[in-house]
Amino acid sequence: MEDAYARSVSEVLEYFGVEQSKGLTDAQVVQHARLYGRNVLPHEESTPFWKLVLKQFDDLLVKILIVAAFVSFFLALANGETGLSAFLEPSVILMILAANAAVGVITETNAEKALEDLRAYQADVATVLRNGSFSILPATDLVPGDIVEVSVGCKVPADMRMIEILSDQLRVDQAILTGESCSVEKELDAATTTNAVYQDKTNILFSGTIVVAGRARAVVVGVGSNTAMGSIRDSMLKTEDEATPLKKKLDEFGTFLAKVIAGICVLVWVVNIGHFGDPAHGGFLRGAIHYFKIAVALAVAAIPEGLPAVVTTCLALGTKRMARLNAIVRSLPSVETLGCTTVICSDKTGTLTTNMMSVSKICVLHSVSHGPDAVEYCVSGTTYAPEGFIFGSTGVQLEIPAQSPCLLHIAMCSALCNESVLRYNPDKKAYEKIGESTEVALRVLAEKIGLPGFDSMPSALDMLSKHERASYCNRYWESQFKKVSSLDFSRDRKMMSVLCSRKQMAIMFSKGAPESILSRCTSILCNDDGSTIPLTANMKAQLESRFDSFAGKETLRCLALALKRMPIGQQSLSFDDEKDLTFLGLVGMLDPPREEVRNAILSCITAGIRVIVVTGDNKATAESLCQKIGAFDHLGDFDGLSYTATEFEELPASQKVVALQRMTLLSRVEPSHKRMLVEALQNQNEVVAMTGDGVNDAPALKKADIGVAMGSGTAVAKSASDMVLADDNFASIVAAVAEGRAIFNNTRQFIRYMISSNIGEVVCIFVAAMLGIPDTLAPVQLLWVNLVTDGLPATAIGFNKQDSDVMKTKPRKVNEAVVTGWLFFRYLVIGAYVGLATVAGFIWWFIYYDNGPKLPYSELMNFDSCSTRETTYPCSIFSDRQPSTIAMTVLVVVEMFNALNNLSENQSLLVIPPWSNFWLVGSIILTMLLHVLILYVQPLSVLFSVTPLSWAEWTVVLYLSFPVIIIDEILKFFSRNSGMRFKFRFRRPDMLPKREVRDK
């Protein structure tokens, strides 16, 4: 029933055909179960395992590699190769791809856990009226029309319409659904609000929420998927995961690279058509196959096989560093997404605030010697921990607060006129509440005020264990006074009272709304001497003025406390007793902002990140918080910055666009609004981080580019998020953003390293083919260089230190290419040198090396016709492993020097020396040891077609390799001094893919 909140009780009961006194009959239960379904959140079919596996191979570069592997295998068979040599290259490629796919599948299988966690918020049992009698049944058996009784502590088993209140009031904590910081009072009357949100449906009990006060009966109007909790589940199901900015850019770069590779491969094959018939190949077809194999080797050389693995490793390194900052990453790519976050949509309750109601102000009458003099006290401490101090109006801390008569009696009243419980949970290492948050705030206040008569009271309390300390002072007052009778809170009186007796003395303590208490008071307690004097109109006006200041300007939730001496021996209370009270004081409480939030928001502003506060609370309360945390700094007028969800929805489309660009606060929201806000911001090309802790936040967390859940939040929120803040500290997000930016910088550095190295390999093969000289490198040698010598240093680049000004620049744009035009030009220059140096090493052995054949260059170019003519040298020298070993070693060493170039994009090695990253130095040493191993250890040297090198050969290798550092230093110099001019000159819009519109 969609509109039960707008119908009267009788209309709802008539709709379901149920009698309020008897409930449903068994026949009706069967009929309704068939009609409306069971009260469970149905299981969603998971993606088949084989589909998950296939999804990991849906990438253009991966597909090219798979084709290359199979082509390589069949060409080897066509050439008559058998055994290990035929299988080695394709096997290594497929093993790498399989490992990468395994990581992807594991990540995907954890993705939908959030949907299962929602079941934890369904009640297990319910007290149901059927066939005229109550019974306890499994909550899953409930059907619409069932009449259910709920009381304090009950988890609401389904969405239900209130039909009868069996106590003075019914209050429900629905923070997990709406984010409201206080419990909500429920009523029977039909709601008249148009476009009602959850907060407006004051006669509906929502599934999964908790009853904190009172007892009532309600009729079930929604079960399973047709509940508020069910709609959250549907919202999460509809949310598709967005590709991260880095993933998009890598995909675009991969597509671009694949086209370039395909073009070069075809070009190499076509250019050599004239050589297909050379006698050395043994026929035209064999020649075609030979050059096709070279083209395949070119593809293998050009594709950075290690790129997915290195990206994953670099992100994983980032997650370790972030874990030390209390930011636990659940989704690896989200680490990088943080770096380009432009908007943080932060849930207010529990994220910017502690979600622990605390007394922050106390107002009492100090003295009347020079006219009525009301004095204010400030109370520190923002959690349920009984830790905090009382400060006087001058800001001086009170050493023993309980020596002040008004504070002492306020502590008594707070402890005795109270139904809540404060306890310490050793498992969570935190203080917890049972009952109303406002009452727990009073219990904590009583602990902070302490006990009278002990000079060493504050330090003595500190010596207690946390379990004993939780309610030590409250238990003292409860032991001193015996509760005799009480009058519960009611809406008409707006107060509650309790009668206590102690040593031939009876006192009634009362607390309630300030206007209700003040109107019943005739006297007031003075704080300077503890005397009781008549309450004059002047005093009352001054107290009302303070109340208006607390409730209005400071948006505090206010309660007034009072007492009355009663006749000795009185055993009961009546409403008539609640008059002629003595006013004790006024307390103002709030859900306090976290202490570190203000600085965190300032850091966000400096970094060019906008913070939008999103809350279910009312507009005035939320605006007050925004002022406290600095979101509205230097702004007197909130017009255009603060909206309620309804106000925002009613704006014309053009005004919505403008509002989104300025908005700082969105209040009175429900879950669908949060998701709508995320989508609207994403449509404006914003990268959105959404923080939250409740079930209500889950759909928006999943939809956002990065969802950030609180460590103390619900399991649903954590499972739907990309990152969890272990310390619930908004400030940790700022540190995580800085880490995300540093990771992107490092990612770009190792992409630069790998691509420039691979361009070198392409140039090497292409130039050799163009010159008509023998193959400089075998495919298996290329694979070794790509996997081992590229992989280790590239991974170590992930350990480059964070730049000092990383949080002083604006977020990079989503559509900013990973590789810009000037950067790509630098890749080409370095890559060209790497390739030419490799070919030079190969040619040097044939033409200039003293221990080589010293052939004329023309003989080297005509090597393929050697067998058809007479020569002064054996044709077998063209199959010698020495020149390809030199070429391969030059390639390895030049790439090690190139790795040092990548310590910084633009800073010289003189500024950032190699030892600033010991991991990189270590990886270079390890790589060289592995290379020496395959050169000098017999089985490996045969496998990779290499042979040991002499000292003279190593010297030439170093001479050819070192200049890469000099060339890059020159390019870095131009980047630092003339970077903008070069970017303009070399950037071509068609050179690299760059989408301006966000993929949806």
NUNUFI-49945 format. One record per residue (C-alpha): x negated, y, z. Coordinates in steps of 0.02 Angstrom, whole numbers, plus 32768, in hexadecimal, padded with zeros to 4 digits. Example, Ala and Ser with C-alpha at 12.3 -4.5 7.8 and 13.67 -1.06 7.14 Angstrom:
7D997F1F8186 7D547FCB8165 
# end
This chain:
800080008000 7FA380997FC0 800581258015 802B80DA80C0 7FDD81738112 806381E380C3 80F6817480F5 8152816C819B 814280D3820C 81F0809581DE 81CB80A78122 812B80408130 817F7FB78196 82117FB1811C 81987FA58088 814D7F0680CF 81F37EC48113 81B27EB181C5 82047ED1826E 81997F3382E9 81CB7EC3837C 81B77E1A8324 81357E29829D 812F7DBE8200 817B7D1081F6 81157C7C81B9 81717C808112 81477D3880FC 80907D178126 80847C94809B 80DD7D078021 80707D9F804A 7FD07D378041 80007D017F93 80317DB27F62 7FA17E177FAE 7F137D987FC2 7EA27D6D8056 7E507DE980CC 7D9E7DC9808F 7D257E23801D 7D157DA87F8D 7C6C7D647F58 7C2A7DB27EBA 7BE47D3B7E37 7B287D4C7E35 7AC47D5A7D95 7A8D7CAC7D59 79D57C887D7A 79AF7C6B7CC1 79F67D187C96 79877D687D1B 78EF7D107CCF 791A7D457C1C 79367DF87C56 78807E057C8B 78497DE67BD7 78BB7E6C7B8E 782D7EE47B6B 77E27F0F7AC2 772B7EFD7AF5 77517E577B4A 77AA7E187AAD 77147E4A7A40 76A07DEB7AB6 770D7D4F7AB0 770E7D5479F2 76517D7079F2 763A7CDA7A65 769E7C6579F6 76527CA97954 75A57C9179A0 75CF7BDD79CD 76147BAF7922 75847C0478C7 750A7B9F7931 75657B007902 75687B36784A 74AB7B4C7851 74997A9C7898 746B7AD27948 74987A5A79D3 74837A4B7A8F 74607ADB7B05 74317B5C7A80 74DC7B527A2D 753E7B667ACF 74CF7BDE7B33 75077C877AF3 75C47C657AE7 75C17C0D7B90 756E7CA07BEA 75E97D1D7B9C 76817CB47BCC 763F7C987C7E 76307D557C98 76DF7D727C56 77257CE67CC3 76D67D307D60 771E7DDB7D36 77CA7D8F7D1A 77C37D347DC2 77AB7DD97E1E 783F7E247DC1 78B37D917DE7 788A7D967EA2 78B27E507EA7 79567E397E49 79967DAB7EB9 798B7E1E7F51 79EA7EAC7EFE 7A9E7E7F7F28 7A877E537FDF 7AE37EF3800F 7B887EAB7FD4 7B757E18804A 7B457E8980DC 7BEE7EE180CE 7C3C7E448117 7BE87E6A81BE 7C5F7EFD81D0 7CFA7E9081C7 7D477E60826D 7D457DA7829E 7DEC7D9B82FA 7E8B7E018310 7F1D7E05838C 7FB47DEC831A 80717DF18338 80C97D6682D6 81707D1282F3 818D7D81838C 80EF7D5283EC 80397D8B83F0 7FA97D1683C6 7EF07D28839F 7ECC7CF782EB 7E347D008277 7E317DAB8224 7E277D55817B 7ED97D148196 7F257DC3819D 7F9E7DF88115 7FEF7EA180EF 80867EB58161 80327E6281F8 80447EC5829A 7F9D7ECB82F7 7F727F0B83A5 7ECB7F6383BF 7E777FA4845D 7DCF7FEB8498 7D3B7F91844A 7DA17F3F83BF 7D5E7F3D830E 7DF07F68829B 7E117ECB8232 7E667F1C819A 7EA97FC4815F 7F407FE281CD 7FC9806781E5 7FE8809A829A 8098807182D7 808C807E8396 801180C88414 8010806684B8 7FA180E18517 7F91819E8525 7F2681A28489 7EC58136840D 7E18816A83D3 7DB28112834E 7CFA811F831E 7CFC811F8260 7C4D81668245 7C1680CF81DD 7C9E80FE8160 7CAB81BC8166 7C0B81F581BD 7C6C8259823F 7C02827782D9 7C94826A8355 7D1B81E8836C 7DC38212831C 7E6C82198372 7EF381B48318 7FAC81E08313 8052819B82D3 8092822B8269 8089822181AC 7FFD8288815C 8038831780ED 7F8F834580A1 7F85833B7FE4 7EEC82E47F9B 7ECC829C8048 7E1D825B806D 7DF881D780F3 7DE4825E8178 7E94829F8153 7EE681F48168 7EF782048225 7F7981798230 7F0E80F481DA 7E95807F8233 7E0C804F81B7 7DC37FA181AC 7D1A7F918204 7D2D802B8273 7D29801E8332 7DAF804F83B2 7D5A80B3843C 7DF080EA84A5 7EA480B384BD 7F1680288480 7F8F802283EE 7FED7FB98370 7FE27FCB82B5 80237F768219 7FA67F32819A 7FB37F9180F4 7F147F58809B 7EA77EBB80A1 7E067E80804F 7DD97EE77FB6 7E6E7F5B7FD1 7E217FAA806C 7DAE8040807E 7D1E7FC48098 7D557F677FFD 7D5280057F95 7C9D80217FCC 7C747F727F8E 7CC87F967EE7 7C6780387EDB 7BC37FDB7EF6 7BF17F5A7E72 7C137FE37DF2 7B6B80337E12 7AE780037D95 7A3180157DC3 79DF80A97D6C 793480937D1E 78B380F97D7E 785F818D7D27 77B981307D1C 780E80947CD6 786380FD7C51 77C381547C21 776080B17C1D 77E980637BB2 77E280F87B3A 772480F17B36 772C80347B1B 77A3804B7A88 773280CF7A3D 769880617A59 76EF7FCB7A0A 7714802F796C 765F806C7961 76207FBA797C 76937F7378F7 765A7FF9787C 75A17FDA789C 75B57F1C7891 760E7F2877E9 758D7FA777AC 74FA7F3777DA 754A7EA27783 75777F0576E6 74CD7F5C76D8 74777EB276D7 74E57E637650 744F7E7075D8 73E97E02764E 746C7D76765A 741A7D1875CA 73677D24760C 730E7C7B75FF 72E47C7D76B9 739D7C6476E3 73B07BCC7672 74467C0B7610 74C17C9D7604 753D7C557683 74B57C327703 74757CE476E9 75247D297706 75317CC177A5 74857CFD77DF 74B27DB677CF 755E7D96781A 75047D4E78B0 749C7DED78BB 753E7E5278B7 75817DE87947 74DF7E0179A7 74F77EBB798A 75A67EB279D6 75617E567A6E 74D97EDA7A7E 754F7F6D7A70 75D47F317AEA 75A37F4F7BA0 75D97EA47BE2 75A47ED47C90 760C7F747C93 76AA7F2A7CE5 76417ECF7D66 75D57F687D8B 766E7FDB7D99 76BB7F5F7E13 761A7F547E77 760780107E80 76BB80247EBC 769E7F997F3B 76057FF57F7E 7672808F7F8F 76F5802E7FF2 76707FF8806F 763B80AB808A 76F080E1809A 771480578118 769180AA8187 76FA81498176 779580E781B2 77DF80E28102 7802802D80D5 781880168019 78927F917FDD 78847FB67F23 77D47FD07EDD 77FF80477E4D 785780BB7EC8 77AC80EB7F0F 7784814A7E72 783581907E62 781A81EE7F05 779182517EB1 780982A77E38 789D82B97EAE 78EC83647E95 798183577F0B 799582FD7FB1 7A4B82E37FE1 7A4182C6809A 7AC9827C8107 7ADD82EA81A0 7B128275822B 7A8382068264 7A0B824581E0 79F482FF81FD 7A4282E982AA 7A278264832F 7ADE8229832B 7AD5823283E9 7B4682B68435 7AE1831E84B1 7B0C83AD8527 7AA5844384F1 7AF684D48550 7B4584EC85FD 7B9F858A8635 7BC885AB86ED 7BF286438758 7B53867887B0 7B9086FF8827 7C0D878B883F 7BA287FE88A9 7B8D88788817 7C29884887B7 7C4A879F8764 7BA5875B8722 7BB186BF86B5 7B0C86688698 7ADA85EB8612 7A6685558621 7A1484FC858F 79FC84408592 796F83EB8531 7971833A84EC 79CB8302844F 79ED8249846D 7A4581D984EB 79A181C48548 79AF821485F8 7918827E85CE 7925833A85C7 792083D8862F 799584648664 79598514863B 799C85B48687 79D6864F8627 79238692862B 78E185F285DC 788D85B5867C 78A184FC86A2 790184D18742 7893846187AE 79268414880E 79C8843987AF 7A3483E08832 7A0D846B88AF 7A8084DE884B 7B3284C68892 7B8C84D287EA 7B13845B8792 7B2083E08823 7BDF83DC8819 7BDA83D3875B 7B6A8338876D 7BE882EA87E8 7C7B830E8775 7C1C82D086DB 7BF3822B8732 7C9D820A8782 7D1A824C8702 7CD381D58682 7CFD812B8635 7C61811285CA 7BC580AA85E7 7B1080D885C5 7A93804985BF 79E480208581 79D07F9D84F8 79217F4E850A 792E7EFA845F 794A7F9E8403 78E37FFF8483 796B80848487 79F880C484F6 7AA6809484B9 7B5780CB84DB 7BFA806F84F8 7C9080E184E9 7CAA819584B4 7C0D81F3847F 7C46829184DA 7C578230857D 7BAC81E18567 7B658290854B 7BAA82BF85F7 7B5B82248645 7AB2825585FB 7ACB8306863E 7AE782C186EC 7A42826386DE 79E5830086A5 7A2C83678736 79F382E087B1 7A1D82CD886A 7A14834988FB 79AC833D8999 790A82F9894F 787D83728925 782882E988C1 78C782B98864 788E82D787AE 77E9827987C3 783C81F0882B 78BA81CF87A0 782C81C08723 77E5812E8786 788180C38768 788A804286DC 78EE80778644 79777FFB8670 798A8046871F 797480F986E2 7A0380ED8663 7A8B811186E4 7A308127878A 7A7F81D087B8 7B2A819D8775 7B2780FF87DF 7AF681688878 7B9181D68866 7BFF813E8845 7BBC80F088E6 7BDD81908948 7C8F81A68909 7D16812388F9 7D8C81368864 7E3F812D88A3 7EAC81608810 7EA081B28766 7F05820E86E4 7ED081E18631 7EB6826385AB 7F538293854A 7F6B830584B5 7FE683798509 7F79839585A6 7ED18388854B 7E7B835185EC 7E5D82BE865F 7E4B82B2871C 7E0B8236879B 7E2D82308857 7D97820088C3 7D8381EA897E 7CE881FB89EA 7CD382058AA7 7D7F82448AD7 7D8382B28A3D 7DE782A5899C 7DB7830388FE 7E0683068852 7D8A832187C4 7DCE835D871C 7D8683798670 7DD683B085CE 7DEC8437854B 7DB184E08592 7E5885378570 7EB784AD85CD 7E4384A98664 7E3385678675 7EEF857E8671 7EFF85078706 7E728556876E 7E9085D587F8 7DE285D78843 7D2D85C6880A 7C8B85838855 7BFA86008862 7B4E85BF8836 7AE7863288A5 7B2E85FF894F 7BA98572892B 7C3F85D78965 7CEB85C78918 7D42866988EA 7DE586968891 7DDF869187D3 7E0687408794 7E43877486E7 7D9B87C886C9 7D3C872786F1 7DB386C28684 7D99873B85F3 7CDC872C8603 7CE5866E8605 7D5A866E856E 7CDE86DF8513 7C5186628535 7CC385D484FB 7CE886318458 7C2C864A843F 7C0785918460 7C94854E83F3 7C8C85D3836B 7BDF86158347 7B81857C8389 7C0784FC8356 7BF1849B83F8 7C7384208434 7CA9846984DC 7CEE841A857B 7D198471861F 7D01841A86C7 7D62843B8768 7D8B83F08812 7E1083FB8899 7E1083C6894F 7EA18350896E 7EF983198A0E 7E9A828E8A68 7EE681E48A48 7F3A820F89A2 7F3E81728936 7F8681AD8891 7F8882408819 8014829687BD 8010831B8735 804A839987B7 7FA683828813 7F4883CC877F 7F5B848187B7 7F0384F9882C 7E5C84B287F3 7DAF84F7881A 7D4D851B877B 7C9D84CF877A 7C5884F986D0 7C5D84EC8615 7BF1847185B4 7BCC847C84F9 7B9183E2849C 7B5F83B883EB 7B178330837F 7A6A837F8382 79F6839282ED 7955832E82F2 78C6839A832F 7857837A8297 78DC839C8213 78C084588202 7809844481D1 783483B6815C 78B384228100 783584B080F1 77BA843380A5 783F83FE8028 785F84B37FF5 77A384CF7FDE 779A84337F71 782A84717F03 78A583F17F48 795784287F70 79B083DE8008 7A6E83C98003 7AC0839B80A9 7B528322808F 7BC782FE8121 7C7582C68153 7C7A834981DC 7CD983EC81CF 7C8F84818174 7C6C84F2820B 7C0E846A826C 7BA7843D81D3 7B7D84F381AB 7B41850D825D 7ACD8477824D 7A8A84B681A7 7A5C855A81FC 7A0284FC8288 799984938210 796A8521819B 79D384EF8104 7A28859B8108 798E85FF813B 799586B9810F 7A4886A680CE 7AD487028125 7B5B86D380A9 7B7C861A8086 7BEB863D7FEF 7BB885CD7F5F 7B4A85627FD1 7BCA8509803C 7C6284A97FFD 7CDA8427803E 7CF183927FCA 7DA283CA7FA1 7D68847C7F78 7CE184387F06 7D5883C07EAB 7DD2844F7E89 7D4D84BA7E32 7D5884C97D73 7CD284657D17 7C6884FF7CED 7C68853A7DA2 7C3B848B7DDE 7B9B84937D78 7B6B85387DC9 7B9E84FA7E76 7B2F845F7E65 7A9984CD7E41 7AAF85317EE3 7B0784B97F58 7AB6849A8002 7B48844C8061 7BDA83DA8033 7C4E83B580C6 7CEC834E80E7 7CB182C8806E 7CDF8212805D 7C7781898007 7CBA81AB7F57 7C8682627F66 7BD282337F8E 7BC681C57EF5 7C1A824D7E8D 7B9982CC7EC9 7B08825A7E9B 7B50823D7DEC 7B7082F77DD1 7ABD83237E02 7A7782987D95 7ADB82DD7D02 7A7A837F7D1A 79D7831D7D09 79B183267DC3 795382967E15 79BC82747EAF 798A82267F55 7A1E81FF7FC6 7A0481DE807E 7A81818A80F1 7A9E81088176 7B5580D48173 7BBB805A810C 7C0A80F580BF 7B6281248073 7B41807F8019 7B8F80A47F6C 7B36814C7F61 7A9180FF7F9E 7A9D807E7F13 7ACC80FE7E8E 7A43817B7EBC 799981767E66 7955814A7F11 79C281187FA4 79748138804F 79C380DD80E3 79A280F9819B 794E806D81FE 79D680758284 7A5D807781FE 7AD07FEC81C6 7A927F528169 7AFF7F8380D5 7AAA802C80C2 79FD7FDC80CF 7A247F57804D 7A6A7FD67FD3 79D380487FE7 7929804F7F94 78CF808A8031 78EF807F80ED 78AD80FE816A 787780968200 7875812C8274 7917817D822F 78AB82178217 78DD828B818A 782A82CC818F 77EC82208157 7840824180AF 77CD82D58092 7733826980B1 777C81E4803F 779882657FB4 76E2829A7FC0 76AD81E47FB3 772081CD7F1D 76D082607EC4 7621821E7EE8 765281737EA6 768D81BE7E01 75E9821B7DEF 758981797E0C 75FE811C7D97 75DA81997D0E 751F81857D2F 751E80C97D1A 759280D27C82 7512814B7C39 748780D27C64 74DD80387C1A 751E808C7B7D 747780E27B55 742080397B6E 749E7FE17AFD 748E80697A78 73D480427A7E 73F87F8A7A5B 746C7FB779CA 73EA802E7980 73677FA57992 73CC7F24792F 740F7FA378B1 73637FEE788B 73167F3F7879 73A07F1077FF 738B7FB3779D 72CD7F9D7792 72DF7EE8775D 72687EA577E3 72867E037846 73047E0378D7 72B37E617967 731C7E0D79EE 73777D6879F9 742E7D6E7A33 74017D137AD5 737B7D967AFA 73FB7E217AE1 746F7DC97B5A 73E57DBE7BDD 73C07E787BCD 747A7EA57BD8 74A27E387C6E 740B7E377CDE 739F7ECD7CB6 74357F407C9A 74A17EFE7D26 74307F0D7DBE 73F57FC37DA7 74A37FF97D6F 74ED7FB47E10 746680097E77 749480B17E28 753480A07E8F 74C880C67F29 749881737EEA 74B281F37F74 754A82657F78 752F83177F39 7535839A7FC3 75B784047F68 762983747F37 76BE83C07F97 76A384727F5A 76DA84527EA8 7789843F7E61 77C7838F7E39 779983567D8C 782A834D7D12 787E82A77CEF 786182BD7C35 77A882E57C4A 774682657BE7 76CC81F77C46 764E821F7BBF 764D82D17B7A 760483047AD1 755F83457B18 754B82AB7B84 756B823C7AEF 74E6829B7A8C 746C82797B1B 749D81C07B14 747681BE7A5A 73CD82137A6F 7395819F7AFC 73E381077AA6 738D812F7A02 72E5813B7A5A 730380957AB6 732C803D7A11 729C808B79B0 721F80637A3B 725A7FAD7A39 72457FA0797B 719C7FF97988 715E7F757A03 71967EEB798B 71407F3C78F3 70A27F657958 707E7EAC7976 70877E8378BD 70267F197879 6FB37F6378FF 6F927EE27988 6EDF7EA07984 6F197DF079AE 6FAA7DFB7934 6FB17DD2787A 6F917E8C7849 70067E8177B3 70247F10773A 70CF7F5F7758 710C7F2576AC 70EB7E7076DC 71537E85777A 71E47ECD7715 71DD7E3C769A 71D27DB3771D 726A7D5976D7 72127D337632 71747CF07686 719B7C3A765A 71AD7C62759F 71027CB27586 704D7C9975B4 70137CF47653 6F737D0076B9 6FD37CD77757 70487C4B778A 71037C76777E 71197C2D782E 70D87CD1787B 71847D1D7859 71CA7C9C78D2 71477CC47958 71947CEB7A02 710F7D6F7A2E 71567E0779D0 72097DEB7A0F 71C37DD67ABF 716B7E7F7AB1 720B7ECE7A6A 72757E837AF6 71F87EBC7B7C 71F37F6D7B35 72B27F6D7B3C 72B27F337BF2 722C7FAD7C2E 727280447BD1 731C801F7C21 72CB801A7CCE 728380C97CAF 732D80FE7C6D 737C80C17D10 731181407D6F 735581C67CFB 740281A07D40 73E081CF7DF5 743882717DC6 749382AF7D2B 743583547D22 73B5835C7DAF 72FE833A7D88 72A082A67DD1 723183297E24 72C983647E89 731982B97EA8 7288823E7EB0 729D81827E92 729081587F4C 733081BA7F70 738881187F3B 732680847F7F 73A7800B7F39 737F80467E89 72C480347EA4 72E27F867EEC 73507F517E5A 72CC7F8B7DDD 72467F257E38 72BA7E8D7E3E 72E67E9E7D86 722F7EA57D54 72097E0C7DBF 72967DAC7D69 72547DE37CBE 71A37DAC7CEA 71EE7D077D26 723C7CDE7C7C 719A7D117C24 71247CA57C89 718C7C0F7CC4 71927B867C40 72477B487C36 728C7BFB7C3E 72157C3F7BBA 724E7BB77B40 73067BD97B68 72F57C947B44 727A7C807AB3 71F07CE57B08 71387CCE7B2C 70BC7D197BAB 70717DC57B83 6FBB7DFD7B92 6F817E9A7BEF 6F687EF67B48 701C7ECE7B19 705D7F0B7BC2 6FFC7FAF7BAA 70527FD07B03 70FA7FA67B53 70DE802E7BD7 70A280AD7B54 714080927AEF 71B580927B86 718181277BF1 71AE81B47B76 726881937B99 725281F07C3F 720282877BE8 728E828E7B65 731882877BEA 72C2830B7C55 72C883807BBD 738183597BA3 73A483777C5D 734A841E7C51 73BD84547BC3 745584157C26 7426847E7CBD 73FB851B7C5D 745F85177BBC 74DF84917BE3 757984F37BB0 752E85277B09 74FE84757AE1 75A784317B17 75FA84AB7AA1 758684827A13 758C83C57A1F 763F83A77A58 76B0836C79CE 7766834679F7 776582AB798D 76C3826779D6 7710821E7A73 77C581F47A9B 781382737B0E 78CE826E7B30 791E830C7B6D 79C182BA7BA3 79CB82417C33 79FC818F7C04 7A9F81617C54 
# end
